[in-house]
């Protein structure tokens, strides 16, 4: 999925970047950077994937750091 598709899916599900940030204990700007591809965080990516209901490796197929990671909440 590209960043806009991920953001759209979160919006469709009523999940804000602020909520993801709260669950992970990070700033909203950090979540935005991960969504935009500026920063990589397995913890945040896993939480986003969990919120969307898809495996992280389906959303970010090229990221091998996703294996066996747990979501924030």
C-alpha positions as a Markdown table, in Angstrom:
| # | Residue | x | y | z |
|---|---|---|---|---|
| 1 | Unk | 0.0 | 0.0 | 0.0 |
| 2 | Unk | 1.2 | 3.5 | -0.6 |
| 3 | Unk | 1.1 | 6.2 | 2.1 |
| 4 | Unk | -2.1 | 7.8 | 0.9 |
| 5 | Unk | -3.9 | 4.4 | 0.8 |
| 6 | Unk | -2.8 | 3.7 | 4.3 |
| 7 | Unk | -4.0 | 7.1 | 5.6 |
| 8 | Unk | -7.3 | 6.7 | 3.7 |
| 9 | Unk | -7.8 | 3.3 | 5.3 |
| 10 | Unk | -7.2 | 4.7 | 8.8 |
| 11 | Unk | -9.6 | 7.5 | 8.1 |
| 12 | Unk | -12.2 | 5.1 | 6.8 |
| 13 | Unk | -11.9 | 3.1 | 10.0 |
| 14 | Unk | -12.1 | 6.2 | 12.2 |
| 15 | Unk | -8.6 | 5.8 | 13.5 |
| 16 | Unk | -6.5 | 9.0 | 13.7 |
| 17 | Unk | -2.7 | 9.3 | 13.6 |
| 18 | Unk | -3.1 | 10.9 | 17.0 |
| 19 | Unk | -4.6 | 7.6 | 18.3 |
| 20 | Unk | -1.8 | 5.5 | 16.8 |
| 21 | Unk | 0.7 | 7.9 | 18.4 |
| 22 | Unk | -1.1 | 7.6 | 21.8 |
| 23 | Unk | -1.0 | 3.8 | 21.6 |
| 24 | Unk | 2.7 | 3.8 | 20.8 |
| 25 | Unk | 3.7 | 6.5 | 23.2 |
| 26 | Unk | 5.2 | 8.7 | 20.4 |
| 27 | Unk | 4.4 | 12.1 | 18.9 |
| 28 | Unk | 1.8 | 12.3 | 16.1 |
| 29 | Unk | 4.5 | 13.8 | 13.9 |
| 30 | Unk | 6.5 | 10.5 | 14.3 |
| 31 | Unk | 3.5 | 8.5 | 13.1 |
| 32 | Unk | 3.1 | 10.9 | 10.2 |
| 33 | Unk | 6.8 | 10.4 | 9.3 |
| 34 | Unk | 6.3 | 6.6 | 9.3 |
| 35 | Unk | 3.2 | 6.8 | 7.2 |
| 36 | Unk | 5.0 | 9.1 | 4.7 |
| 37 | Unk | 8.0 | 6.8 | 4.5 |
| 38 | Unk | 10.4 | 9.4 | 6.0 |
| 39 | Unk | 11.1 | 7.2 | 9.1 |
| 40 | Unk | 10.9 | 3.5 | 9.7 |
| 41 | Unk | 9.6 | 2.1 | 13.0 |
| 42 | Unk | 8.6 | -1.6 | 13.2 |
| 43 | Unk | 6.6 | -0.8 | 16.3 |
| 44 | Unk | 4.5 | 1.9 | 14.7 |
| 45 | Unk | 4.1 | 0.0 | 11.4 |
| 46 | Unk | 2.9 | -3.0 | 13.4 |
| 47 | Unk | 0.3 | -0.9 | 15.3 |
| 48 | Unk | -0.9 | 0.7 | 12.0 |
| 49 | Unk | -1.2 | -2.8 | 10.4 |
| 50 | Unk | -3.1 | -4.0 | 13.5 |
| 51 | Unk | -5.5 | -1.0 | 13.3 |
| 52 | Unk | -6.1 | -1.7 | 9.6 |
| 53 | Unk | -6.5 | -5.4 | 10.1 |
| 54 | Unk | -3.8 | -6.5 | 7.7 |
| 55 | Unk | -0.4 | -8.1 | 8.2 |
| 56 | Unk | 2.4 | -5.5 | 8.3 |
| 57 | Unk | 4.2 | -7.4 | 5.6 |
| 58 | Unk | 1.2 | -6.9 | 3.3 |
| 59 | Unk | 1.3 | -3.1 | 3.8 |
| 60 | Unk | 5.1 | -2.9 | 3.7 |
| 61 | Unk | 6.2 | -6.0 | 1.7 |
| 62 | Unk | 9.8 | -4.8 | 1.3 |
| 63 | Unk | 10.3 | -4.4 | 5.1 |
| 64 | Unk | 12.0 | -7.5 | 6.5 |
| 65 | Unk | 12.0 | -6.0 | 10.0 |
| 66 | Unk | 8.3 | -6.8 | 10.5 |
| 67 | Unk | 8.7 | -10.4 | 11.4 |
| 68 | Unk | 7.4 | -11.3 | 14.8 |
| 69 | Unk | 6.8 | -7.7 | 16.0 |
| 70 | Unk | 4.0 | -6.8 | 18.4 |
| 71 | Unk | 1.7 | -3.9 | 18.2 |
| 72 | Unk | 1.9 | -1.0 | 20.7 |
| 73 | Unk | -1.3 | -1.5 | 22.6 |
